[in-house]
C-alpha cells in the first residue's frame, strides 16, 4: 500500500461515526432448545455442529 492509500483509509475511518449500542433480544424457546455437538474434522481441528 502506498502512503496515499493509507492516508485515504485513515481519513475514511475518522469520518465514520460511532457504532450504536443495541442490546440483543431475548432468546426464544426454539433458540433455547437447540443442541450442539463438538467434534473434530479430518485435520483434528474442533468443529461445532448443530444436532437435530
BELQUI-V298177 format. One line per field, one symbol per residue. psi: psi as a letter, one per 20 degrees, with the letter a starting at -180 (. if undefined). Layout:
psi=???
//
This chain:
psi=qrhghggggghhhhiqrqppppqqrqqrhhhhiqqqppaqahjkqpppqpp.
//
